[in-house]
Amino acid sequence: MYLKSGFVSSFLLHITQSELAIKLMNNVMNTYGTRELSISHGSGSWLWDTEDNKYLDALSGIAVCGLGHAHPNITKAILEQSKKLVHCSNFFSTSKQDELARKLCEIAKMSEVFFCNSGAEANETAVKIARMYGKKRGLVPPNILVTNDAFHGRTYAAISASSATKVKAGFEPLLDGFLRVPFNDLDAIKMMAKNDKNICAVFVEPIQGEGGIHIPNNDYLKDLRSICSEEGWLLMLDEVQTGNGRTGNYFCYQESDVVPDVVTTSKGLGNGFPIGACLTAGFAKQILKPGSHGSTFGGNPLACAAALATINTIINENICENARKVGERILMNLRGSLGNISCVKSIRGRGCMIGIEMNRPCKELFSVGLRNNIIINVTSETVIRLLPPLTYTMQESDHLSEVLVKIIKEFDLEK
Ligand SMILES: Cc1ncc(COP(=O)(O)O)c(C=O)c1O
């Protein structure tokens, strides 16, 4: 009876038989739209679908699998740890959690870390720390400065701190206490400092990812650090996407030689095994006390083993340097071949985080990429985003560039 309804017959006109099969048989809540491919397995920079077609991955599971797919070090660490202990609760310490905390703090030049399972949860932790810190300083309500085009995740604090209407629409009321300024605009921040005495923290991505790969001026983070120190605000950096080698340093802020008060990270930290972390130093240290925050799964030994193996591989195998080299190669290839193509507005990037901004919406290029056996992403409607594994070879970089150039030239002719 359902199949005979008018809705279903008009629906049928718009989708293919196989899509229909997926839609009618799939019980996964449809928050991601129609998935065009079913992925079977991966190795290094390559993914295979269930029909054995091979794709060069330039997305890495959205900046997650920085070491590529099925990396032997990570597989081994997960296998070995899973034979010993998967989970025991945070009522107990484990050597893996302690070791990971020590390692992360050493790399980040931070003092302590709270472990969780995702980027949004790490950011929830940061927002809670900022509010507690603000209240300790007598700021009621405490306000946090955030930016236009920011993306911080999908929980309530994270969507409230994020900028795009599409992640907020329908979910109101959101959290109060976020004041927004343009990204990369220090004057706007100084103006806020004059006008609002309740600010306790600034929360930004060092390079905006979902917002369209926006890279601030070289001095932005350094000047932000100075303003925060003068005003007594926490400098909180969202390195969920930029961290773990993605931009050619372990953390992106290390390029600017600053030390923040709070850093959040996730995505590439476990190379695909879910884990998030919120690191603190300075005035943000020891704000959270026993009982004030927690996570059942956060920092379990299996996740920590995967993250330790990931960090050790990134450091021991000089992966940050490779990310810089292959990123520069891709940028050079693209700039060399697309300089005069009118649909290309700008090509920008750092390390393996690259954006090609088009002069019109280009969402369909994701599917065009699949038909050409490459996996790319389009964010912010008009920006092709490349987040390849940090382990790309020069040949893979050239292959990706060649296919992309062909696709973009064809897109240019379609206008
Ligand atoms: C900068 C940034 N922060 C936070 C998040 C949210 O991370 P998660 O999806 O793991 O919650 C993302 C995800 O894309 C991100 O790019």
The ligand as an SDF file (V2000), in Angstrom:
LIG
                    3D

 16 16  0  0  0  0  0  0  0  0999 V2000
   37.6170   22.0400   13.3800 C   0  0  0  0  0  0  0  0  0  0  0  0
   36.6430   20.9640   13.7890 C   0  0  0  0  0  0  0  0  0  0  0  0
   36.2160   20.9100   15.0630 N   0  0  0  0  0  0  0  0  0  0  0  0
   35.3640   19.9660   15.4700 C   0  0  0  0  0  0  0  0  0  0  0  0
   34.8800   19.0090   14.6080 C   0  0  0  0  0  0  0  0  0  0  0  0
   33.9130   17.9740   15.1020 C   0  0  0  0  0  0  0  0  0  0  0  0
   34.5680   16.7480   15.2440 O   0  0  0  0  0  0  0  0  0  0  0  0
   33.7180   15.4090   15.4270 P   0  0  0  0  0  0  0  0  0  0  0  0
   32.9700   15.1950   14.1580 O   0  0  0  0  0  0  0  0  0  0  0  0
   34.7510   14.3550   15.6960 O   0  0  0  0  0  0  0  0  0  0  0  0
   32.8120   15.6200   16.5780 O   0  0  0  0  0  0  0  0  0  0  0  0
   35.2990   19.0240   13.2790 C   0  0  0  0  0  0  0  0  0  0  0  0
   34.7570   18.0580   12.3320 C   0  0  0  0  0  0  0  0  0  0  0  0
   34.7950   18.2040   11.1350 O   0  0  0  0  0  0  0  0  0  0  0  0
   36.2080   20.0280   12.8560 C   0  0  0  0  0  0  0  0  0  0  0  0
   36.6250   20.1060   11.5900 O   0  0  0  0  0  0  0  0  0  0  0  0
  1  2  1  0
  2  3  1  0
  2 15  2  0
  3  4  2  0
  4  5  1  0
  5  6  1  0
  5 12  2  0
  6  7  1  0
  7  8  1  0
  8  9  2  0
  8 10  1  0
  8 11  1  0
 12 13  1  0
 12 15  1  0
 13 14  2  0
 15 16  1  0
M  END
$$$$
